[in-house]
Amino acid sequence: MLYDYEFLKEGQIFPPKSEVARLDAYRVNGLLLDDEPWTALPEYKRRVCWLLANFALESESLYLYDANYFSDLVEKIKELVYGDPPSITVAGETPSALLESSDLIEKAKEGCADFIALGDWVTKLVEREGKTTFINVDPSTWFPIVSREDVKDVRAHVLAWMVKTARDTFELHVQIHERGKYTNRAFAIRRFDGEAVYTVENTGQRIVRASYELGKELKRADNGFALGEFFTGLNGFAVIHSANNPATRRVCGTSDFDKITAAVMEYNVRMTLKNVVLDKHAAPKMYGPPFDGEDGTAIGNYLEVPPGEAPPGYLTWDAAMQAVFSTVDGLKNDVADLSGMGALLSHKTFGESQGYDALMIKLAPALMRTAGKRVTLEKHLKRLISALSDSYGNAVEEGEITVLWKDGIPATESVRADVAKKHLDTGWSIFDVLTKDYGWSQETAEEALERRRAESPALPSFGLEE
């Protein structure tokens, strides 16, 4: 954790030692999101190669099985959160201009991937063509300054990134965000070490990462980076951060990949061994003395055994082999259970479900887990909309903003009607059904109810007078 700006001084090493483990976790989980598990976790590849050495296989030609559970998990959660875009209203009206101009929903979907895979979603408000919008920031450039008494209390957000200049040197560009303002600074790089080894104090983990020794602070930066102090006109920070599954006494979040990584990689290891070993060595071949065809080429599925040598043995299907397949199935179930997305990662669930209610029961764990994430994501969206609204001529408070979420699960018209009928039977008004079950805006729902009242025939008076 960082409690002050001491790491931004001449002679200090960047990145700070306390942040190296977090940054390395971003690197590993980013590779997992990009379907590069064997690159992110090379120790598993070394294990596979060591085991296959018993079969005299060339590791360079090895096909590594890659179960795509990591990116699939992110896509499933995004589908539940943003599959059907949430209905956003401010004081009962939809801020269409703000939503369209800032591209809020699409950027929020992208930020959801960072939130799930990396554990942190960081956004920054920026000025574009006279309007305030926002961008998603790479969390590996984000260094929060927190209070020693309460680490959840962020005093400042520091964004820092390395830049290679036209002179083939490096500069560290720094942007310090405080409430209502930010300050741009830049430092020369005195020394660069591309193979620095860090040892994490509490775990003993050894991390190899490039490090930089800061030189003097610059009075002028390269690449058009303007130095100085700038005021944003905001009451709060121009940087907004949300943490996924925040750890105790930590301001940063944790990745949803952490729980399933070991099970997924064990599954990949065993599937690789199964594919390579069984496919290559389990099928019997004819064998005999060396023999060449008339054209000088060896006969097809034939194993040559020179005189005096014994033929190699073959793998046979036994209890050990069956145990391997049972373990593979168990690992698949472990991934589904640990991720909390079992029903969604197991595609056969939908085929087995008999009716809407049965399907919703199977999806209950995934829906409950997603609902918890929506609470955090909703706060982030409200803070963004409140900060952006002033640029569109009508500043609003977060309390005036309503976000109506939808579960993203496809539903036929008959299912929607059935759900709506159940809500009406339990006391919901028609207005609530139209706005919450069907996602209509308040204006559209009121217009529809008004048309219905106008089209309904007048009740007979039965001769009664006023």
FENUR-V521458 format. One record per backbone hydrogen bond with DSSP energy under -1.0 kcal/mol. CO is the residue of the C=O (numbers start at 0). NH is the residue of the N-H. If there is no record, write none. Layout:
BEGIN
{{CO | NH} {CO | NH}}
END
This chain:
BEGIN
{{1 | 145} {4 | 7} {8 | 11} {11 | 213} {13 | 211} {15 | 18} {16 | 19} {18 | 22} {19 | 23} {20 | 24} {21 | 25} {22 | 26} {23 | 27} {24 | 28} {25 | 29} {26 | 30} {27 | 31} {28 | 32} {29 | 33} {30 | 35} {31 | 34} {35 | 39} {36 | 40} {40 | 43} {41 | 45} {42 | 46} {43 | 47} {44 | 48} {45 | 49} {46 | 50} {47 | 51} {50 | 53} {51 | 54} {51 | 56} {52 | 55} {58 | 61} {66 | 68} {67 | 71} {68 | 72} {69 | 73} {70 | 74} {71 | 75} {72 | 76} {73 | 77} {74 | 78} {75 | 79} {76 | 80} {77 | 81} {78 | 82} {86 | 403} {88 | 401} {89 | 92} {92 | 89} {93 | 95} {94 | 98} {95 | 99} {96 | 100} {97 | 101} {98 | 103} {102 | 106} {103 | 107} {104 | 108} {105 | 109} {106 | 110} {107 | 111} {108 | 112} {109 | 113} {110 | 114} {111 | 115} {112 | 116} {113 | 117} {113 | 118} {115 | 255} {118 | 243} {120 | 241} {121 | 136} {122 | 239} {123 | 134} {125 | 132} {127 | 130} {130 | 127} {132 | 125} {134 | 123} {137 | 140} {138 | 141} {140 | 159} {142 | 157} {144 | 154} {144 | 155} {149 | 152} {151 | 153} {152 | 146} {155 | 144} {156 | 176} {157 | 142} {158 | 174} {160 | 172} {162 | 170} {164 | 167} {168 | 164} {169 | 188} {170 | 162} {171 | 186} {172 | 160} {173 | 184} {174 | 158} {175 | 182} {176 | 156} {177 | 180} {179 | 231} {180 | 177} {181 | 229} {182 | 175} {183 | 227} {184 | 173} {185 | 217} {186 | 171} {187 | 214} {190 | 212} {192 | 210} {195 | 208} {197 | 206} {199 | 203} {204 | 199} {206 | 197} {210 | 192} {211 | 13} {212 | 189} {212 | 190} {213 | 10} {215 | 187} {221 | 224} {227 | 183} {229 | 181} {235 | 179} {237 | 124} {239 | 122} {241 | 120} {243 | 253} {246 | 249} {251 | 246} {256 | 260} {259 | 263} {260 | 264} {261 | 265} {262 | 266} {263 | 267} {264 | 268} {265 | 269} {266 | 270} {267 | 271} {268 | 272} {269 | 273} {270 | 274} {271 | 275} {272 | 276} {273 | 277} {275 | 279} {276 | 280} {277 | 281} {285 | 302} {287 | 304} {292 | 295} {296 | 292} {299 | 301} {300 | 285} {302 | 287} {305 | 308} {317 | 321} {318 | 322} {319 | 323} {320 | 324} {321 | 325} {322 | 326} {323 | 327} {324 | 328} {325 | 329} {326 | 330} {327 | 331} {328 | 332} {329 | 333} {330 | 334} {331 | 335} {332 | 336} {333 | 337} {334 | 338} {340 | 344} {341 | 345} {345 | 348} {347 | 351} {348 | 352} {354 | 358} {355 | 359} {356 | 360} {357 | 361} {358 | 362} {362 | 366} {363 | 367} {364 | 368} {365 | 369} {366 | 370} {367 | 371} {368 | 372} {369 | 373} {370 | 374} {372 | 376} {373 | 377} {374 | 378} {375 | 379} {376 | 380} {377 | 381} {378 | 382} {379 | 383} {380 | 384} {381 | 385} {382 | 386} {383 | 387} {384 | 388} {387 | 390} {388 | 391} {388 | 393} {389 | 392} {396 | 399} {397 | 400} {399 | 90} {401 | 88} {403 | 86} {411 | 415} {412 | 416} {413 | 417} {414 | 418} {415 | 419} {416 | 420} {417 | 421} {418 | 422} {419 | 423} {420 | 424} {421 | 425} {422 | 427} {423 | 426} {428 | 432} {429 | 433} {430 | 434} {431 | 435} {432 | 436} {432 | 437} {433 | 439} {440 | 444} {441 | 445} {442 | 446} {443 | 447} {444 | 448} {445 | 449} {446 | 450} {447 | 451} {448 | 452} {449 | 453} {450 | 454} {451 | 455} {460 | 463}}
END
